[in-house]
Amino acid sequence: MTGTTTTPLWHSPADIARALGQHVPTEEQQAVIEAPLAPQLVVAGAGSGKTETMSARVVYLVANGRVRADEVLGLTFTRKAAAELSDRVRLRLRQLRRAGLLDAGDMPRMDVDRPTIATYNSFAADIAKEHALRVGMDPDARLVTEAGAWQLADGVVQSWHADLAVDASPASVTEAVLSLSGSLAEHLLTTDDARAQLADLADSLAEAAPAGRTKAPYADTRKVIASVRERLALLDLVDAYARAKRENGVMDFADQVAMAARIAATVPAVGQALREQYPLVLLDEYQDTSVAQLRLLSSVFGGGHAVTAVGDPNQAIYGWRGAAAAALADFPDQFPSLGRAGQERTPTRYLRTSWRNDARILAVANRISGPLRVPDDGAPAPVEVPELVARPGAGEGRVLAGYAPSVEDEVAGVADFFAERWTPEETAAVLCRTRSQFTPVVEALRARGVPVEVLGLGGLLAAPEVVDVRAALEAAHDASRGDSAMRLLTGAGLGAADLHVLGAWARALAAAGGAQGEASVVEAVDNPPAPGWRAPSGAALTAEGRRRVQRVGDLLRQVRSLSYLSLPEVVAHTITLMGLDIEVAARAGRVAAHARGNLDAFVDVAASFAADTGGGGLGAFLGWLDAARSASAASSRSTPTPSPAPSRCSPCTPPRAWSGTSSPSPASSSPSSRATTAAPRRTAR
C-alpha cells in the first residue's frame, strides 16, 4: 500500500532463545544481550555461560537489524577459544535464519556474511603487517617461533665479546635476554626507558640505609641491587638481539603487538577504518590483556565504541607478562561511554549463574575463592566478583577430599579413584602441584589400565626416559654437565663406593690439569683411572664398576660421533644406543606404541626445533630445553593424532653400545605413527 511503512519486528532474547531451542537467558544474561551499542564490562565467573551470552548478543543484534554479521569482531587469546566462539556464533546465526527470524532481504546476505573471530595476536599481526610502512617498519618481517627466537638470541650471546657483569651460564643469559626483550615490548618500553628506571631503582636502594647503621644496605637489599644491576648489564644484549631480529627480517609476538599499538596510537586513520568496519566488538578474557594489547584496543575502540569486554580477575593467568586484574577496574576509564545511549559511565554487569557445576561443588569453589574477593589488607577488591550460584535444577553434587599420610598413598588414592570411575567415553584431568609428581601419578594410572598423556613440554621433559636421553645428550655435548653424567652412572648401576672413587679421580685430573673450577665427572668417565689407581682413601674401582664406567664412556663417545647428523637424527640414534625404546616397551602392562610415546614426542620436539631454527644445533636445543623446563615456558601441546614420524634414516647405523645388543636401523626401530594416549576427563559431580 502506497505511503505506508512497515515497522520491523522486535525479537527479544527470550523469543530468540525459544525459537532456537535454547535456554531462556537469565535476567543478568538478558541485560548483557540487550545492552545498547555502547561500551560495557561483563564480569563472568567460571562456567557462567559467557561464550553463549556473547553469541546470543550477536544473534540478538543481527536479528533486530542493529548490525550485520560481518560487522562483528570478536577477540580472544587462543585459537581454540576463537574457534569455539566462532562456531557458536555461526551456528546460532544459521539457526536464526532457519527459524525465519530474519527479513527476506537479509537471508541472501547471511549466506556469505560471517563475523570475524580471531586471537588478540592475530588481530595485532594483521594491523602490523598492513600498516607497518606508516611507522617506518618492515611489513614483510616474518614471525619467529619460540625456538627460532631462542636460536637467534643464543647466537647473540655466544658471539658477545664485550665485558658482561653477569655471573650466569650462556643458556641462562639467553633466557634472560628473551625475557627482558619480551617484557619491554609487552609494556611498550624501550631499553633507554629501562636503563633510566633500573638505574634510579638501584641508586635509591643503595642510598636507603637503615637509621643507626653504617651506610650499607641489608644483605637482602644488596641481592636486589645486584639483580637490578645484572638486568642493566643485559640491556646491551637486548639491543643486540633487536638488531639481529631486524637484520634477519623477523619479529616475535610481542614485537607485533607493540608495533600494532604504536600504529593505532600514531595513525588515527587506522582506528577510524576499523571502527567503521566493526560497529560491534567483543573482547574475551579481558583480564589477561597486556599493557600493549590494552593500549592497542583502547586506541582503536576507546572512544565510546560498542565494546563488550568479558573477564574474571580470579582467572587471570598472564600476570608474568604484565596482565593485571586492574585492567578490568580500569575498563570504564579506558573505554568511556561518552554519553552513548544515555550512559553517563560505562556500566559493569555480572554473570553469576554457573551452568557447569552442581551445588556442593560451587559451595567449595566459593569458599576457596573467598580470599580473592576480600584481600588480606581488608581493602575492597579492584573489581567485585560475586559468589557463583547454581543453575536452575542443578544437582546436589559430591565433593570428595582426604589427607593422605604420604605422597605414595596420595598417588595411589588418586589412581584408584580414576580406575574405579573412568570409562572410555569420558575424560578427566589430574592437576599436580609440581612436575616431580607427574611420573608417579602417570605410572600409577597406567598400572591400573588408565591411558594417560602428560600435556606440555614441561611434562614431557619430566618423563624418566626423556630425562635419560637428555642426560646422555648433555654429558656428551658439555664436559661440565657432571649432573647428567651422574644420572647415567647411577642408571648404569654404579654403586656409592665406585662413585666416590670416580669423584676422587675427577679431582685428581682437575689438579693435574691446573683447573681452577670444579672437577669434571664427564672427563673422569672419558678417561677412567688405570686399574692400579687408588683414591686417597685407598679405595679403587671394582671390576664391575670399571665395566659400568666404560659403558657410559662408550655411550658418550658414540653420541659425539653423531655430530654429522641432523638434530632429530642425533636424538633418535641416542635413544637407540641407550636401548630405551626396548626398555620402555618391555615394561609390564605397557602397549609398545604407547610405551615409547614420550620418546617419539621428544624426537618430534627436536625436529620442530630444527625446522624452526633452520637446522639449530644440539647446544642451542639443550639450552632451549633448560629454559623451557626451568621457567615452565613451553606451551601446552594438543592431544596428538597419529601422524608420520620424522625421517630417521641415516647413511650408517651406529652400534648399540648401551645395551650390548645389535642395533636395528633407526627407521625400523621407530613406529610409523604415534598412538594417542589421551587422559580421560570427567566433570565433577
C-alpha positions as CSV (number, residue, x, y, z in Angstrom):
1,M,0.0,0.0,0.0
2,T,1.5,3.3,-1.1
3,G,2.6,5.7,1.6
4,T,2.8,3.2,4.4
5,T,5.9,2.0,6.2
6,T,6.5,-1.4,7.9
7,T,7.9,-1.4,11.4
8,P,10.4,-4.2,11.8
9,L,9.5,-6.8,14.3
10,W,11.5,-6.7,17.6
11,H,12.7,-10.1,18.8
12,S,13.5,-10.3,22.5
13,P,16.4,-12.5,23.8
14,A,13.7,-14.9,25.2
15,D,11.9,-15.1,21.9
16,I,15.1,-15.9,20.0
17,A,16.2,-18.5,22.6
18,R,12.8,-20.3,22.4
19,A,12.9,-20.2,18.6
20,L,16.4,-21.7,18.6
21,G,15.6,-24.3,21.2
22,Q,17.9,-22.7,23.8
23,H,17.5,-22.0,27.5
24,V,15.8,-18.7,28.1
25,P,18.5,-16.2,29.3
26,T,18.7,-15.3,32.9
27,E,18.0,-11.6,33.8
28,E,21.7,-11.0,34.0
29,Q,22.4,-12.5,30.7
30,Q,19.5,-10.6,29.1
31,A,20.9,-7.3,30.4
32,V,24.2,-8.1,28.6
33,I,22.5,-9.3,25.4
34,E,20.1,-6.3,25.2
35,A,22.7,-3.7,26.1
36,P,22.8,-0.7,23.7
37,L,25.6,-0.3,21.2
38,A,27.9,1.3,23.8
39,P,30.8,0.1,26.0
40,Q,30.1,-2.4,28.7
41,L,32.2,-4.6,31.1
42,V,30.9,-8.1,32.0
43,V,32.4,-9.8,35.0
44,A,31.7,-13.5,34.3
45,G,32.7,-16.3,36.8
46,A,33.9,-19.7,35.8
47,G,31.2,-21.7,33.9
48,S,28.8,-18.8,33.8
49,G,28.0,-19.1,30.1
50,K,30.0,-16.2,28.8
51,T,30.5,-17.7,25.4
52,E,26.8,-18.5,25.0
53,T,26.0,-15.0,26.2
54,M,28.4,-13.3,23.7
55,S,26.9,-15.5,20.9
56,A,23.4,-14.5,22.0
57,R,24.3,-10.8,21.9
58,V,25.5,-11.1,18.3
59,V,22.4,-13.1,17.3
60,Y,20.1,-10.6,19.1
61,L,21.6,-7.6,17.4
62,V,21.7,-9.2,13.9
63,A,18.1,-10.5,14.3
64,N,16.9,-6.9,15.1
65,G,18.9,-5.3,12.3
66,R,21.2,-3.4,14.6
67,V,24.4,-4.9,13.0
68,R,25.2,-7.3,10.2
69,A,27.1,-10.5,11.0
70,D,30.2,-9.3,9.1
71,E,30.3,-6.2,11.2
72,V,31.2,-8.1,14.3
73,L,34.7,-8.5,15.7
74,G,35.5,-11.0,18.4
75,L,38.9,-11.4,20.0
76,T,40.2,-14.0,22.5
77,F,43.6,-15.5,23.4
78,T,43.8,-18.9,21.9
79,R,43.0,-20.3,18.5
80,K,40.9,-23.0,20.3
81,A,38.8,-20.4,22.1
82,A,38.5,-18.3,18.9
83,A,37.3,-21.4,17.0
84,E,34.8,-22.2,19.8
85,L,33.3,-18.7,19.8
86,S,33.2,-18.5,16.0
87,D,31.5,-21.9,15.7
88,R,28.9,-21.0,18.4
89,V,28.1,-17.6,16.7
90,R,27.8,-19.1,13.2
91,L,25.7,-22.0,14.4
92,R,23.2,-19.6,16.1
93,L,23.1,-17.4,13.0
94,R,22.3,-20.4,10.8
95,Q,19.6,-21.4,13.3
96,L,18.3,-17.9,13.3
97,R,17.9,-18.0,9.5
98,R,16.1,-21.4,9.6
99,A,13.8,-20.1,12.3
100,G,12.6,-17.4,10.0
101,L,13.6,-14.5,12.3
102,L,15.3,-12.6,9.5
103,D,13.7,-10.4,6.9
104,A,13.7,-12.0,3.5
105,G,16.1,-9.3,2.2
106,D,18.7,-10.3,4.8
107,M,18.7,-14.0,4.0
108,P,21.0,-14.0,1.0
109,R,23.5,-11.9,2.9
110,M,23.5,-14.4,5.7
111,D,25.0,-17.0,3.3
112,V,28.2,-15.0,3.0
113,D,28.4,-12.6,5.9
114,R,30.3,-14.1,8.8
115,P,31.7,-12.4,12.0
116,T,35.4,-12.0,12.3
117,I,36.6,-14.0,15.3
118,A,40.4,-14.1,15.9
119,T,43.1,-14.1,18.6
120,Y,44.4,-10.8,20.0
121,N,47.8,-11.6,18.5
122,S,46.5,-12.3,15.0
123,F,44.5,-9.1,15.1
124,A,47.6,-7.2,16.0
125,A,49.6,-9.0,13.4
126,D,47.2,-8.0,10.7
127,I,47.4,-4.3,11.7
128,A,51.2,-4.6,11.9
129,K,51.6,-6.2,8.5
130,E,49.1,-3.9,6.7
131,H,50.3,-0.6,8.2
132,A,54.0,-1.2,9.1
133,L,55.2,1.2,6.4
134,R,53.2,4.0,8.1
135,V,55.7,3.9,11.1
136,G,58.8,3.0,9.1
137,M,58.8,-0.7,9.8
138,D,59.2,-3.7,7.6
139,P,55.8,-5.1,6.5
140,D,57.4,-8.4,5.3
141,A,59.0,-9.3,8.6
142,R,58.1,-12.9,9.3
143,L,57.0,-14.2,12.7
144,V,59.7,-16.1,14.5
145,T,58.8,-19.1,16.6
146,E,59.8,-19.6,20.3
147,A,62.6,-21.9,19.2
148,G,63.7,-19.6,16.4
149,A,63.8,-16.7,18.9
150,W,66.0,-18.8,21.2
151,Q,68.4,-19.7,18.4
152,L,68.7,-16.1,17.4
153,A,69.2,-14.8,21.0
154,D,71.6,-17.6,21.7
155,G,73.7,-16.7,18.7
156,V,73.9,-13.1,20.0
157,V,75.0,-14.3,23.5
158,Q,77.6,-16.8,22.2
159,S,79.2,-14.2,19.9
160,W,79.3,-11.4,22.6
161,H,82.8,-10.3,23.2
162,A,82.4,-7.3,25.4
163,D,82.6,-7.5,29.2
164,L,79.4,-8.7,30.8
165,A,78.9,-8.3,34.5
166,V,76.7,-11.3,34.9
167,D,77.5,-14.5,36.7
168,A,75.4,-17.0,34.8
169,S,75.7,-19.7,32.1
170,P,75.2,-18.7,28.4
171,A,71.8,-20.5,28.4
172,S,70.7,-18.5,31.5
173,V,71.8,-15.3,29.8
174,T,69.9,-16.2,26.7
175,E,66.8,-16.9,28.7
176,A,67.2,-13.5,30.5
177,V,67.6,-11.6,27.2
178,L,64.5,-13.1,25.8
179,S,62.5,-12.4,28.9
180,L,63.7,-8.8,29.1
181,S,63.0,-8.2,25.4
182,G,59.5,-9.6,25.7
183,S,58.7,-7.7,28.9
184,L,59.8,-4.4,27.4
185,A,57.7,-4.9,24.3
186,E,54.7,-6.0,26.3
187,H,55.0,-2.9,28.4
188,L,55.8,-0.6,25.4
189,L,59.2,0.4,26.9
190,T,62.5,1.0,25.2
191,T,65.9,-0.1,26.6
192,D,66.6,3.5,27.3
193,D,63.5,3.7,29.5
194,A,64.6,0.5,31.3
195,R,68.1,1.8,31.8
196,A,66.8,5.0,33.4
197,Q,64.3,3.2,35.7
198,L,66.6,0.4,36.7
199,A,69.5,2.9,37.5
200,D,67.1,5.0,39.6
201,L,65.9,1.9,41.5
202,A,69.4,0.6,42.2
203,D,70.6,4.1,43.4
204,S,67.6,4.6,45.6
205,L,68.0,1.2,47.2
206,A,71.7,1.7,47.8
207,E,71.1,5.1,49.4
208,A,68.3,3.9,51.7
209,A,70.4,2.6,54.5
210,P,68.6,1.9,57.8
211,A,68.9,4.5,60.6
212,G,71.6,3.9,63.1
213,R,73.6,1.6,60.9
214,T,76.7,2.1,58.7
215,K,75.9,3.4,55.2
216,A,75.3,-0.1,53.8
217,P,72.0,-1.8,52.9
218,Y,70.8,-5.1,54.3
219,A,72.0,-8.3,52.7
220,D,68.7,-9.0,51.1
221,T,68.7,-5.4,49.7
222,R,72.2,-6.0,48.3
223,K,70.9,-9.0,46.5
224,V,68.1,-7.0,44.9
225,I,70.6,-4.3,43.9
226,A,72.8,-6.9,42.3
227,S,69.9,-8.3,40.4
228,V,68.9,-4.9,39.1
229,R,72.4,-4.2,38.0
230,E,72.6,-7.5,36.2
231,R,69.5,-6.5,34.3
232,L,71.2,-3.2,33.4
233,A,74.1,-5.1,32.1
234,L,71.9,-7.3,29.9
235,L,70.2,-4.4,28.2
236,D,73.1,-4.1,25.7
237,L,72.4,-7.7,24.7
238,V,68.7,-6.9,24.4
239,D,69.6,-4.1,21.9
240,A,71.9,-6.5,20.0
241,Y,69.1,-9.1,19.9
242,A,66.7,-6.4,18.5
243,R,69.3,-5.6,15.8
244,A,69.6,-9.3,15.0
245,K,65.9,-9.6,14.5
246,R,65.8,-6.6,12.2
247,E,68.8,-7.9,10.2
248,N,67.1,-11.3,9.8
249,G,63.7,-9.8,8.9
250,V,61.9,-11.4,11.8
251,M,59.8,-10.4,14.8
252,D,58.1,-12.1,17.7
253,F,54.6,-11.9,19.1
254,A,55.4,-9.1,21.5
255,D,57.0,-7.1,18.7
256,Q,53.9,-7.4,16.6
257,V,51.6,-6.2,19.4
258,A,53.9,-3.4,20.2
259,M,54.1,-2.3,16.6
260,A,50.3,-2.5,16.3
261,A,49.8,-0.4,19.4
262,R,52.2,2.2,18.0
263,I,50.4,2.3,14.7
264,A,47.0,2.7,16.5
265,A,48.3,5.5,18.7
266,T,50.0,7.5,15.9
267,V,47.9,6.8,12.8
268,P,44.3,7.8,13.5
269,A,43.1,6.7,10.1
270,V,43.8,3.1,11.1
271,G,41.5,3.2,14.1
272,Q,38.8,5.1,12.1
273,A,38.7,2.4,9.4
274,L,38.5,-0.4,12.0
275,R,35.6,1.3,13.9
276,E,33.7,1.7,10.6
277,Q,34.4,-1.9,9.7
278,Y,33.4,-3.3,13.1
279,P,30.5,-1.5,14.8
280,L,30.3,-4.3,17.4
281,V,33.4,-5.6,19.3
282,L,33.6,-8.5,21.8
283,L,36.7,-8.9,23.9
284,D,37.1,-12.2,25.7
285,E,39.3,-13.0,28.7
286,Y,39.9,-9.2,29.0
287,Q,41.6,-9.6,32.4
288,D,44.6,-11.2,30.7
289,T,45.3,-8.4,28.2
290,S,48.9,-7.0,28.4
291,V,49.8,-3.3,28.5
292,A,50.5,-3.3,24.8
293,Q,47.3,-5.1,23.9
294,L,45.2,-2.7,26.1
295,R,46.9,0.3,24.5
296,L,46.1,-1.1,21.1
297,L,42.5,-1.8,21.9
298,S,41.8,1.5,23.7
299,S,43.5,3.5,20.9
300,V,41.2,1.9,18.3
301,F,38.0,1.3,20.1
302,G,38.2,3.6,23.2
303,G,36.1,6.5,22.0
304,G,32.6,5.3,23.1
305,H,32.6,2.4,20.6
306,A,30.3,-0.6,21.2
307,V,32.8,-2.8,23.1
308,T,31.7,-5.7,25.3
309,A,34.6,-6.9,27.4
310,V,34.2,-10.1,29.3
311,G,36.6,-11.2,32.1
312,D,37.1,-12.6,35.6
313,P,40.1,-11.3,37.7
314,N,40.1,-14.6,39.6
315,Q,41.0,-16.4,36.4
316,A,44.0,-14.2,35.3
317,I,46.9,-16.4,34.2
318,Y,49.2,-13.9,32.3
319,G,50.4,-11.8,35.1
320,W,54.0,-12.7,34.3
321,R,53.8,-10.6,31.1
322,G,52.1,-7.5,32.5
323,A,48.4,-8.5,32.6
324,A,46.6,-7.5,35.8
325,A,43.2,-7.6,37.4
326,A,43.3,-3.8,37.4
327,A,42.6,-3.9,33.7
328,L,39.0,-4.8,34.5
329,A,38.8,-2.0,37.0
330,D,40.2,0.5,34.6
331,F,37.9,-0.5,31.7
332,P,35.4,2.3,32.3
333,D,38.2,4.8,32.0
334,Q,39.9,3.2,29.0
335,F,36.6,2.7,27.2
336,P,34.4,5.7,28.4
337,S,30.8,5.7,27.4
338,L,31.0,9.4,26.3
339,G,27.2,9.7,26.7
340,R,26.5,6.9,24.2
341,A,22.9,5.5,24.6
342,G,22.3,7.9,27.5
343,Q,25.0,6.3,29.6
344,E,26.9,8.7,31.9
345,R,29.5,6.0,32.7
346,T,30.4,2.7,31.2
347,P,28.4,0.1,33.2
348,T,29.7,-3.1,34.7
349,R,27.4,-6.1,34.5
350,Y,27.7,-9.6,36.1
351,L,27.1,-13.2,35.2
352,R,26.6,-15.1,38.5
353,T,25.0,-18.3,37.4
354,S,27.3,-21.3,37.0
355,W,26.0,-23.7,34.3
356,R,28.9,-26.1,34.8
357,N,28.8,-27.4,38.3
358,D,26.4,-28.7,41.0
359,A,25.6,-27.0,44.3
360,R,28.2,-28.6,46.6
361,I,31.0,-28.1,44.1
362,L,30.1,-24.4,43.8
363,A,30.0,-24.1,47.6
364,V,33.5,-25.4,47.9
365,A,34.7,-23.2,45.0
366,N,33.2,-20.1,46.6
367,R,34.8,-20.9,49.9
368,I,38.2,-21.4,48.4
369,S,38.0,-18.3,46.2
370,G,36.8,-16.1,49.1
371,P,40.1,-14.5,49.9
372,L,40.3,-13.3,46.3
373,R,37.2,-11.3,46.9
374,V,38.5,-9.8,50.2
375,P,42.2,-9.0,50.0
376,D,44.4,-9.6,53.1
377,D,44.6,-5.8,53.8
378,G,40.8,-5.6,54.1
379,A,40.6,-3.1,51.2
380,P,38.0,-3.7,48.6
381,A,39.0,-5.7,45.5
382,P,39.6,-3.7,42.3
383,V,36.6,-5.4,40.8
384,E,33.7,-7.0,42.6
385,V,33.4,-10.7,41.9
386,P,30.2,-12.1,43.5
387,E,29.9,-15.7,44.5
388,L,28.6,-18.1,41.9
389,V,25.1,-19.6,42.2
390,A,23.9,-22.9,40.9
391,R,21.9,-23.1,37.7
392,P,18.1,-23.9,38.0
393,G,17.6,-27.6,38.5
394,A,21.3,-28.2,39.4
395,G,22.0,-31.4,41.3
396,E,23.4,-31.5,44.8
397,G,26.8,-33.0,43.6
398,R,29.6,-34.7,45.6
399,V,32.9,-33.4,46.8
400,L,35.4,-35.9,47.9
401,A,38.5,-34.9,49.9
402,G,41.1,-36.6,52.0
403,Y,44.5,-36.2,53.7
404,A,47.0,-38.9,52.8
405,P,49.8,-39.9,55.2
406,S,52.4,-39.9,52.4
407,V,52.9,-38.9,48.8
408,E,52.8,-42.6,47.8
409,D,49.4,-43.0,49.5
410,E,48.1,-39.8,47.8
411,V,49.2,-41.1,44.4
412,A,47.6,-44.5,45.0
413,G,44.4,-42.8,46.1
414,V,44.2,-40.7,43.0
415,A,44.9,-43.6,40.7
416,D,42.3,-45.8,42.5
417,F,39.7,-43.0,42.2
418,F,40.1,-42.9,38.4
419,A,40.4,-46.6,37.9
420,E,37.0,-47.1,39.7
421,R,35.2,-44.4,37.8
422,W,36.7,-44.0,34.4
423,T,35.1,-45.3,31.2
424,P,36.5,-44.9,27.6
425,E,33.7,-42.5,26.8
426,E,34.8,-40.0,29.5
427,T,37.8,-37.7,30.0
428,A,39.3,-36.5,33.2
429,A,42.3,-34.5,34.4
430,V,44.8,-34.7,37.3
431,L,46.4,-31.4,38.4
432,C,49.8,-31.8,40.1
433,R,51.4,-29.3,42.4
434,T,54.9,-29.8,40.9
435,R,56.4,-31.6,37.8
436,S,58.1,-34.1,40.1
437,Q,54.6,-35.6,40.8
438,F,54.0,-36.3,37.1
439,T,55.9,-39.6,36.9
440,P,54.5,-41.4,40.0
441,V,50.9,-40.3,39.0
442,V,51.4,-41.5,35.4
443,E,52.9,-44.8,36.4
444,A,50.1,-45.4,39.0
445,L,47.4,-44.7,36.5
446,R,48.9,-46.8,33.8
447,A,49.4,-49.7,36.2
448,R,45.7,-49.6,36.7
449,G,45.0,-49.6,32.9
450,V,44.0,-45.9,32.6
451,P,45.6,-44.4,29.5
452,V,47.4,-41.1,30.2
453,E,49.0,-38.3,28.4
454,V,51.1,-35.6,30.1
455,L,50.4,-32.3,28.4
456,G,53.0,-29.7,27.8
457,L,56.7,-29.8,27.1
458,G,57.4,-29.4,30.8
459,G,55.6,-32.6,31.5
460,L,57.3,-34.4,28.6
461,L,60.7,-33.4,30.0
462,A,59.8,-34.9,33.3
463,A,59.3,-38.3,31.9
464,P,62.1,-40.6,33.1
465,E,63.0,-42.0,29.7
466,V,63.3,-38.4,28.3
467,V,65.4,-37.3,31.3
468,D,67.8,-40.2,30.5
469,V,68.1,-39.1,26.8
470,R,68.7,-35.5,27.8
471,A,71.3,-36.6,30.3
472,A,73.2,-38.5,27.6
473,L,73.0,-35.6,25.1
474,E,74.1,-33.1,27.8
475,A,77.0,-35.1,29.1
476,A,78.2,-35.8,25.5
477,H,77.9,-32.2,24.5
478,D,79.2,-30.4,27.6
479,A,82.0,-31.7,29.8
480,S,80.8,-29.5,32.7
481,R,77.5,-31.4,33.0
482,G,78.6,-33.7,35.8
483,D,75.0,-33.8,37.0
484,S,73.9,-35.5,33.7
485,A,76.9,-37.9,33.9
486,M,76.0,-38.9,37.4
487,R,72.4,-39.8,36.3
488,L,73.9,-42.0,33.6
489,L,76.3,-43.6,36.0
490,T,73.7,-44.3,38.7
491,G,71.3,-45.5,36.0
492,A,74.0,-47.9,34.9
493,G,74.1,-49.3,38.4
494,L,77.4,-47.8,39.6
495,G,77.5,-48.2,43.4
496,A,78.3,-45.5,46.0
497,A,81.8,-46.7,46.7
498,D,82.7,-46.7,43.0
499,L,81.1,-43.2,42.6
500,H,83.4,-41.9,45.4
501,V,86.4,-43.3,43.7
502,L,85.4,-41.8,40.4
503,G,84.9,-38.4,42.1
504,A,88.4,-38.6,43.6
505,W,89.8,-39.4,40.1
506,A,87.9,-36.4,38.6
507,R,89.5,-34.2,41.3
508,A,92.9,-35.7,40.5
509,L,92.5,-35.0,36.8
510,A,91.5,-31.4,37.5
511,A,94.5,-30.9,39.8
512,A,96.9,-32.4,37.2
513,G,95.5,-30.1,34.5
514,G,95.7,-27.0,36.7
515,A,91.9,-26.5,36.5
516,Q,90.6,-23.7,38.7
517,G,86.9,-24.8,38.5
518,E,85.1,-27.9,39.7
519,A,86.3,-31.4,38.8
520,S,84.7,-32.8,35.7
521,V,83.0,-36.2,36.2
522,V,82.5,-36.3,32.4
523,E,86.2,-36.2,31.9
524,A,86.7,-38.9,34.5
525,V,84.3,-41.1,32.6
526,D,86.0,-40.4,29.3
527,N,89.4,-41.2,30.8
528,P,88.9,-43.7,33.7
529,P,91.7,-44.4,36.1
530,A,94.2,-47.2,35.4
531,P,93.5,-50.5,37.1
532,G,96.1,-49.9,39.8
533,W,95.0,-46.3,40.7
534,R,93.6,-45.7,44.2
535,A,91.8,-42.8,45.8
536,P,93.3,-41.0,48.8
537,S,91.1,-43.2,50.9
538,G,92.8,-46.3,49.5
539,A,89.8,-47.5,47.6
540,A,89.9,-48.5,43.9
541,L,87.2,-49.1,41.3
542,T,85.8,-52.6,41.4
543,A,86.0,-54.7,38.3
544,E,82.2,-54.4,37.7
545,G,82.3,-50.7,38.4
546,R,85.1,-50.2,35.8
547,R,82.9,-52.0,33.2
548,R,80.0,-49.8,34.0
549,V,82.0,-46.6,33.8
550,Q,83.5,-47.8,30.4
551,R,79.9,-48.5,29.1
552,V,78.9,-44.9,29.9
553,G,82.1,-43.6,28.3
554,D,81.5,-45.6,25.2
555,L,78.0,-44.2,25.0
556,L,79.2,-40.6,25.3
557,R,81.8,-41.1,22.6
558,Q,79.3,-42.7,20.2
559,V,76.8,-39.8,20.8
560,R,79.6,-37.3,20.0
561,S,80.3,-39.3,16.8
562,L,76.8,-38.5,15.6
563,S,77.5,-34.8,15.1
564,Y,77.3,-35.1,11.3
565,L,73.6,-36.0,11.5
566,S,70.7,-33.6,11.8
567,L,69.4,-32.8,15.3
568,P,66.3,-35.2,15.2
569,E,68.5,-38.0,13.9
570,V,71.0,-37.4,16.8
571,V,68.2,-37.7,19.3
572,A,66.7,-40.8,17.6
573,H,70.1,-42.6,17.4
574,T,70.8,-41.7,21.0
575,I,67.6,-43.4,22.1
576,T,68.6,-46.5,20.1
577,L,72.1,-46.5,21.5
578,M,70.7,-46.4,25.0
579,G,68.2,-49.2,24.3
580,L,65.4,-47.0,25.8
581,D,63.0,-48.0,23.1
582,I,63.3,-51.6,24.1
583,E,63.3,-50.9,27.8
584,V,60.1,-48.9,27.9
585,A,58.3,-51.4,25.6
586,A,59.3,-54.2,28.0
587,R,57.7,-52.7,31.0
588,A,54.8,-54.7,32.3
589,G,51.4,-53.7,31.2
590,R,52.6,-51.2,28.5
591,V,51.5,-51.3,24.9
592,A,54.6,-50.9,22.8
593,A,53.3,-47.9,20.8
594,H,52.1,-46.2,23.9
595,A,55.2,-47.0,25.9
596,R,57.6,-45.2,23.6
597,G,55.1,-42.3,23.0
598,N,57.3,-39.9,25.1
599,L,60.4,-40.8,23.2
600,D,58.7,-40.3,19.9
601,A,57.3,-37.0,21.2
602,F,60.8,-35.9,22.2
603,V,62.1,-36.6,18.7
604,D,59.3,-34.6,17.3
605,V,60.2,-31.7,19.6
606,A,63.8,-31.9,18.3
607,A,62.5,-32.0,14.7
608,S,60.3,-28.9,15.3
609,F,63.2,-27.0,16.9
610,A,65.5,-27.8,13.9
611,A,62.8,-26.7,11.5
612,D,62.0,-23.5,13.3
613,T,65.7,-22.5,13.7
614,G,66.8,-23.5,10.2
615,G,68.8,-26.5,11.4
616,G,69.7,-25.5,15.0
617,G,72.4,-27.5,16.7
618,L,72.4,-29.7,19.8
619,G,73.9,-27.0,22.1
620,A,71.1,-24.5,21.3
621,F,68.5,-27.2,21.6
622,L,69.7,-28.3,25.0
623,G,69.8,-24.7,26.2
624,W,66.3,-24.1,25.0
625,L,65.1,-27.2,26.8
626,D,66.7,-26.0,30.0
627,A,65.0,-22.6,29.8
628,A,61.6,-24.2,28.9
629,R,61.7,-26.5,31.8
630,S,63.1,-24.1,34.4
631,A,60.6,-21.4,33.6
632,S,57.7,-23.6,32.6
633,A,57.6,-21.5,29.4
634,A,56.6,-24.2,27.0
635,S,53.1,-24.0,25.7
636,S,50.7,-27.0,26.1
637,R,50.6,-29.5,23.3
638,S,47.2,-30.5,21.9
639,T,46.2,-34.2,22.1
640,P,48.3,-35.9,19.5
641,T,46.8,-37.6,16.4
642,P,48.5,-40.4,14.5
643,S,50.9,-38.8,12.0
644,P,54.1,-39.9,10.2
645,A,57.2,-39.8,12.3
646,P,60.1,-37.7,11.2
647,S,62.6,-39.4,8.9
648,R,65.3,-41.1,11.0
649,C,67.3,-42.8,8.2
650,S,71.0,-42.2,8.0
651,P,73.9,-43.2,5.9
652,C,75.1,-45.6,8.6
653,T,73.7,-47.2,11.8
654,P,75.9,-46.8,14.9
655,P,76.4,-49.9,17.1
656,R,74.3,-50.2,20.2
657,A,76.8,-49.7,23.0
658,W,74.4,-49.0,25.9
659,S,72.5,-52.3,26.0
660,G,75.2,-54.6,24.5
661,T,72.8,-55.9,21.7
662,S,72.8,-55.3,18.0
663,S,71.1,-52.2,16.7
664,P,68.3,-52.2,14.2
665,S,68.2,-49.3,11.8
666,P,66.6,-46.1,13.1
667,A,63.8,-46.4,10.6
668,S,62.8,-49.9,11.7
669,S,63.2,-49.1,15.4
670,S,60.6,-46.4,15.3
671,P,56.9,-46.8,14.7
672,S,55.4,-45.0,11.7
673,S,52.9,-43.3,13.9
674,R,52.3,-42.3,17.4
675,A,49.3,-43.6,19.2
676,T,47.1,-41.2,21.1
677,T,47.0,-41.8,24.8
678,A,44.6,-39.1,25.9
679,A,43.7,-38.9,29.5
680,P,40.0,-39.1,30.1
681,R,38.3,-36.0,31.6
682,R,35.2,-36.1,33.8
683,T,33.1,-33.2,35.0
684,A,32.9,-33.2,38.8
685,R,29.6,-34.3,40.2
